[in-house]
Amino acid sequence: MKRTYTIVLFIFFIINFQCYCQTQESIIFFNDGDSIEGLAIIKNNRIKFKISHDSKAEFWDFESIKKIKFIGFEMDKTYEYVKLDSFNGPKLIELVVGGKVSLYQKEKNYYLQNYNGSTILSASNTKSDLDFYYLKRDKDEYATCINNGVFKSWAKNTTEFLYDCDYLVKKIENNEFSLSKIKEIVEFYNDICTE
């Protein structure tokens, strides 16, 4: 049984390692408005980018880059540098919905440790209820986490953030929406409530 567990863990590690270590077609968007296409990977809140397979890779961060869009694998994903608090620099997190109010998603990580306590594997959960969601208006300096669960529920945080859309506030307060519908809530707000 112990051997089977080790083999499964090893295979999981190899699959995760390959997924996160291969460069992918992408477009990086600079803070000055320019953009460039190439191949990239995200490592430790920085972007490792190169123009082509044969070119030398360079690391970029929030001082030069605003966001990166990955293209391919039948799905496009955009990650943007966003300030989450006043204590740390901007973090590269996924942009789910853009608009007057933008929705960001940050995956919580879990870690497997070996017998002496050192980390041997880290991976991201994919269930939406295990992710942090942030809302940010264009004018806001920091994004607001709506589901940290420390002081208020996601519904309370969301209704306070989207206070100027009575229709949505009432629907959320009447439990007609769950956190799994946050993307639709923000899209509705941007389409209907921001005229």
N, C-alpha and C positions, 0 to 999 in steps of 0.2 A: 504493500500500500504506500509506504514511504517513497519507494522508487517511482511509482506511478505519479505521485504528487510532484516529485522533482522533475519528471519528464514534462508534465503538463505545464509547470511553471517555466521551464526552460523554453518550451515552444511559444508560450505567451510572450516571454521576454524577447525572443527573436522576432516575432511578428511585430511587436510594438517598436522595437529598435529599428527595423527596416522601414516602418511607416513614418517614423519621425526623423530618420536620418537621410532620407533621399530628398534631393532638391526637387522642387516642383516649379512649373511655369508660373510666372507671377508678374505683377506690375507693382513697382514701388512708387509712391507719391511723396514728393519732397515737400517740405514746409513752405517753399517759395512758389509752389503750384506746378512745377515741372514733374514729369513722370518718365519712367524708363521700364522697358520690358526685359525680362531675363529669367534666371533660375534662382530660387531662394529657399531658405529654410529658417525657421525661428529657433533660436538657441538662447536661453537665459535672458529673455526680454530684449534680445537684439536680433537683427536680421542679417543672416549671412547670404550675400547676394553676388551673383556673377552674371555677366552678359550672355555667355554661352558655356557649353560643356568644357570647352578648351581654355577658357579664360580663367584668370586668377580670382578667387572669391575675396570679398571685402566685407567687414562687419559695419553695420549702420545701426543707429539708435534714434531716440526721440529728438536729439539735437538737430538732426538733418531730415528725418523721415516723419511724415504725418501718419501714413497708413500703408498697408500692403494688401494687395488682392491676389489670392491664389486662383489659378485658372486650371480647370481640367478635372479628371476623375468624375465626370458628369455632375460636378457641383462646384460653384464658385464660392469662396469664403473670403471675407475681408476682415482684417485685424487692424485696429487703430490704437494709437497711443493716447491714453486717457488718464487724467489725474483722478485717483480714487480717494485720496486724502491729502492733507497738508504736510504729512510727515515724509512721504516717499515721492520719488519721481514718477512720471507717467508710466503706466503698465500697458503692454500690448495685449488687448482683449478683443474678442470677436464682436464685430458690428452686425447685429441681427436685423435691425430696422434703422434706416437713416431718415432724417426729417427735422422738423422744428423740435420734436422730441425724438431723441435717438435711444434705441434699446441695445444694450451690450450684454454679453453673456461671458462669464468667467467660470471655467470648470473647476470644481474642487478636486484636489488630488488625494489619492490615498497611497500609502507606502507599505511595502512588505519589508520586514526586517529579519535579519538572520539571528542566530542565537546570541551573538555578542552585542546586538543592538544597532549595528550599522545598516544603512539602507542598501538593499540589494536590488530593488526594483521599485519603480514608481510608475503609475499609470493613471489615466484620467477616467473618471466615471462618465457615462453618457446619459444617465437618467436626468431629465430636466429638473426634478425636485432636488437634485444634489448639486445643481449649479447655482452660482450667484448671478442675479440679474440687476443691472444698473440702468437708471434713466438719467438723461442729461439733455437739458435745453441748450440751444446754440450759445446763449449768453452765459451759461453756468461755467464756473471754473472747475468744479468737481462734479463727478457723477455721483448719483445717490443710489445706494444699494437698497433694493426694495424687499429683499427676502433674507436678511441676515438673522431674523428671528430673535434678536436680543431684547429689544424693547417693544416693538410693534410687529403686527402681522404684515404679510405682503400686501394684503388688501388695504389696510390702514395707510401704509406708506404710499401705495399707488394712488389712492383717492386724494391724499394730501398733495401729491405731485401733480395730478391731473385735475385739480380742484375746479378749474374753469370750464369743465365739460360735465354739466349736470347729468346728462343722459348716462354717461359711463360711470360716474360716481354712484348713481342710484343702482345701476346694474351690479356693480361690484359689491356695494353694501348689502344688496339683497341676495348675495351668494349665487348670482347667475353666471359668474365667471370663476374659473379657478386659475391658479398660477400657470398651468399648462397653456392657457389662452393669452398669455401676456403679449405675444407677438401680434395677435389679432387686435388686442386692446390698443396697442400703440399705433398700429396701422390705421385703425378707425379714428383715433384721436388726431393723427396727422392729416387724414383725408377730410374729416368732417368738422372737427372742433377748432381748427387753426385757420380760419378765414380772415 
